[in-house]
């Protein structure tokens, strides 16, 4: 069996209402997915995290390096792609393009062997994971805190036991928002905040100290990802656990956060940090530092299912019989592509999401939705 073709699809969906966070506004969903087909006709799906048009260009560059290879040898393919792009892509979007191809190869391997990816990764430590709702972005107009409180209440009604909200507007507004959301959801729902590195160390410290009393599960990307030492300093100034990692690439980037004692929780993004192949190595590295992993997860059901399998395989803390739930990030902002692209659709039962048992990633792609969102009637950009 050899890799016969690599096709990319640029999916886009204009949002009816844009929403924003501390860095920019979302007015459109734009996602790059990749379809890898083997000479046996097995199809694998992958997805990258990052600017979709650049991801697609990256995959175009990598295509000739994978055509004709045995897709089951995903580690050696991974290394070959890494080595050949190392001089100009030690970090950044080309690593995300490698990640997309890597996911597709794991999907193929699972389908070829008739096993779910979580089993191929080494085995399932859990059959279900606890989703936390990512939402509570900013919107224009008066009454933001009230709107956020209403949105948070909806998530609780839907069965979520944990919710993450955006901060990073101003300390005063963040404080008002957090206060309103905590009052609306009560004491039994876990609440996290994410600044997307909006703050300086001084500002992040001030905000952390002011919201500590609202029982915050973690403070995500409080400061610039460049300042590993500021992450560490903040950990010493607040009781709130500090998290980060979605801007890091490869085991080498994540090692900076670990060796600098920057985070309590490492948030590797499988679709940009190097795929499942590299995420597994990053998990091993994090375990040697005793740092918990809760992946950053964005995009379509392809990325979400890759995260489900990865989390199922994460080692629990050794030395205890009953382990706590492992979390998965479940973006609840408007995303028609996520809702329609993959089958079966993501389903929450009694507050949990089950890890798929079907071979590969455990999803199929709806070709109708693919054509609709990519604007392509027949096939993607095909090579090979
Ligand atoms: Mg984040």
Boltz pocket constraint, residues with backbone or C-beta under 6 A from the ligand:
constraints:
  - pocket:
      binder: B
      contacts: [[A, 194], [A, 196], [A, 220], [A, 221], [A, 246], [A, 296]]
      max_distance: 6.0
